[in-house]
Every structure is written in structure tokens, then in C-alpha cells.
Amino acid sequence: MKQLLKTEALTKRYGKLTAVNALSIEIEEGQVFGMLGPNGSGKTTTLGMLLGVTEKTSGNFSWFGGESGPETRKKIGAILERPIFFPGYTAVENLKIVAKIKGIDLKNMDHVLGLVNLYDRRNDQFGAYSLGMKQRLAIAAAMLCDPKALILDEPTNGLDPEGIAQIRQIILDIAGMGKSIILASHLLDEVQKVCSSCIILRKGELVFQGAVSADMGGMKRVEIDAPNREQLQEALKEIPFVNAIEKDASGFLVTLDAQQDSFTLNKYLQDRGMVVSHLKTVKKTLEEQFLEIVKQS
Amino acid sequence: MIRLIQLEWLKAKPARFFWILLMLYMALLISVPISVQGLSDWIIRNFLPENLGLDNVNLFYDFQDIWQNFTFVFQYFSVFLGTLIIIHVAREFSLKTARQNIIDGLSKSEFVWSKVLFIAFIAALITLFVALLALLFGALFSPSVGTSLMFENVHFLGAYYLHLVQDMLFAMFIAMLVRRPGIAVVVYLFYAWLESFAHLVIKHALGWDLVAKLLPNTATKGMIHTPMYKYVLQPVQTYVAWEDLAISVGYIGLFIVLSMWMMKKRDL
């Protein structure tokens, strides 16, 4: 696989605040890559550095195995934070400006407007568009140069469910064309639905890197109940691989070390003469795992 | 280079303010030679000895003099062009299109150069317009017509071109410094007032002629000297001095360098 992006100890400081701290990542071509983190975790700052609008404090980065600079950016389609166009100009007038900057002709314009379902509205002013349409026009602008890579920062922010579904479908369609996509989001669900691998940032630090499907938390949770709850709670407290015990409606929710599971828990209790009435492994949603990762580190 | 001018054209063409300010400016230019007839008569009646026999002669349009007369008066309307450039440049920062341009693959120096080239282009168009205006009114009303006389002092157009470029580059610099169109326009107008005040103090109270001459707004209007005194029979400088041109060119360079430096230094 060819390399799409590599960063080495990429750092941005604003005075005392370190927005991005020594970020080193490598992304391969041809995948949908997620960049996940709560608001203010450094996603946009990182992308800003990679796209030449934020001056890096230190470190390095390179696109496509060793490029950077304006000529490289012409081969990338990118939206940071929100769609940006001249509000009083039509979609076509705005796209002409983008095409002139990228040094490309306009033969692709009708195609990309069709791709995002805006062809019929192409002569309307950008300012009169709904938020979803604005976002879609931004994707059209990013796709105008038939980019090698597409960077989308919070592309569904502020959209209604229908708009979100439309954008996600467009992203999946574009991914289907074999394009590399970097998707920054604070919504886990979004990354889970479209990305194959991801990183998680927290306060400018890299806290996780790996496949989206992998066990991101490294811990298991089990629902457990017994006729005598007090006795069960006493027994659970003594088990070394139980990390946390929470009371809930159907008994207790315990968190186990990663190597343990409900079988070993049950066996441990049986060896001590406890019989349980309810035992169920809870599959943690990615959302919970994400919150856990962000909380822990 | 052509690409950068085309880019600015695509940005300016759909904007209403661009056409309104440009048309307003051109209308003002046209209004001067139309309304000046009365002024000319007034000067002849009140200030010149009657025995000169200058009744019904329009001094203002006299070839040779017309270039200096037109360009000198027109300089005082350049504030409209400055305002136009400020809005054109500063809104790119307030709308964040400058940021998106860089993301799309424009380099920061290209961003500045496209503005500089656009300014040079607009200044050229307006200089051409002024040339046509002067030729038209000269041909219609000049007491003395003849091809040799007609183009005698045409070099004032060159000075006028430099004046336009320097004025608009100053506006671009203010716009890149302040980044908000409204505030930038206020700063630009306030500076003009401040400098005219400072000029009075420096030149007349302190007597530092050279320092006064080096102030940017003074320098941009300093190339074309006031021609009107000749109508009250005072001596007038009827040529453009090289040192005045050099000061203007110096400012043009300075504003480009400062804008470039600011653009590279600051995040978008």
C-alpha cells in the first residue's frame, strides 16, 4: 500500500497552550480514515497544518510519500470546519473560483454538482442554500479536481437526520470510487459507520490508533445478578480481576480485565459456592469505548 | 500571472459593491470636466486681467495643460478606489475565503500577488479611461489643438498610474492588517485625516519639508503638482520630478513586502 500521509512529531503551540503535541501518524492510501476526538482536541488544528493554513510550531509532515506545499494541495479536496464560499455568488460562480485556483478546466463541474444533487440549484446563491446544501456544495468543490485524497472536517455538523444520511451516503459513494478519505469528527457513530481505521485525539495527544472494529477499550463488562445481592456484592469485591462494580436495575454491572470473561467470572464464583441467576456479557458500544478511552488517558 | 488576474476577476465580477464603487468613481471623473466650465469662467472673470481677451476660452481643457489638470483633480477621488480594494481584500478574511483558497492550493504569496496584479490591472484600465476622457474633452474644447501639442505632457498619466497603484496597495495593506472590511475602511479614512493633520504640523509648524514629503499619502499626491496657481499667474511645476516618482515606487515596494510578510506570518 502506498502512503497517503505521514506526520512526524507534528506540534502546534499557541503561547502556553499546546493544541497538538508531537503527533506522529501514518495513513495508507485507499481507505476511509477517521480522526476522532472531542471538540477542542486538535483535529482542525492538525488538518490546518497539513493544509497550509496553520503554521506548525515544530515537526514535519508529507503527503503522497514526500510532498507538501501548494502544488500538493491542488491534488487534495478539503473542507475545514464549515463550507466557505462567497455568499452572494452562485454555486457555479464559486466553483469557477475553485477551478481557477486548482488550475483545472470546468468539464468536471456538472458531474460533481450531480454527485451531490445540486445540479438543479447551481445558479442559486450560496447564501440562500440550506446548511445541508452548503455542505454538499463544499464536497462538490472538493471533488472538482478529481482529488487523490479528500479531507472532511465535521461534514455532518449541524445537519438534520436526513442531511446527515445524505452526506454519509455521498462519503460512502466517494469511498467506493477508491479515493482516500480522512474524516474528522467528534461523533463516534459517524466514524464507526464509514471508517475502516482511525486515530483518537484528546487535548492534542494521540491516545489511540488502530482499526475501528478492534477492541478499542481493552476491557469487558458483564451483567450479573444473584438471589442474594448483598452476598454477591461481597464476593465480587474480592475478585482480583474485577475493576469496577456498578449497581443497576438488573443486578450489577462489573468491568473485567481484558483477559477475563463471563466464563472465568462464573467459575470463580462457583468455586466459592456462589450461584448466579443472571450472567450476560455486555457488548460495549463504540461510543462507550470512546468515552472510556478519552476519559482514561 | 494571467491565471492570477483571471482569479481576481472571477472574485470581483459577481460582487455588487465592486461595480457600484467603480461606476461611482467613473461618474465622478466624468463630472469634473463637465462641471469645470463654470469654474473656468469664474477664474477668468474674477482673477485674470480683462485685457487678456480670454473670454469663452476654456483654460482647463487646454492641451498640454489638460493632462496635469485632469490627473491632479482626479487624484482626490481615489479614496473610492481605496475603499473598493479594502472591501475586496478584507472580506476574503472575514468570509474566510482566503483560508479556503490556501487549502485549495493557492500559495500565500500567490494570494498577495493576485491582489497586486489586480490592482495594477484596475489602475491600467482607469488610466486608459482618463486618457480617453482627456483626449475627448481636449479635442472638443481645447483652444490649441495639434498632435504635437496634444501629447506633450502625457507623462502625467504615468504619474497618475503610479498614484493609483500606490493608493490601492496602501488600501490592500490596511485590509490585510485589519482583516475586517468595516473597521479597515474606518482605519483607512481615519489615517488619511491623521496624515493631513500631521502633514500640516510637520511641514508648517516644524518646517521639516523632506519628512512631510515622505508621508505616504502626501507622496502619492506629490508627483503631480497643483496646476491651478498658473491661472492666478503663479509659478507652477509642470513636470513630474524623478525623486517624487522614486518615493512612490519605494512605497509600492514597501506595501507589497509588508503585505507578503504579514500574510506569511499569520494564520488564516
Interface residues (C-beta under 8 A of the other chain):
Chain A: G48 L51 G52 V53 T54 E55 G69 P70 E71 T72 R73 K74 K75 I76 A78 L80 I84 F85 F86 P87 G88 Y89 T90 E93 K96 I97 V98 K100 I101 K102 G103 A141
Chain B: R3 Q6 L7 L10 K11 P14 A15 R16 L95 K96 T97 R99 Q100 N101 I102 I103 D104 G105 L106 S107 K108 E110 K265 D267 L268
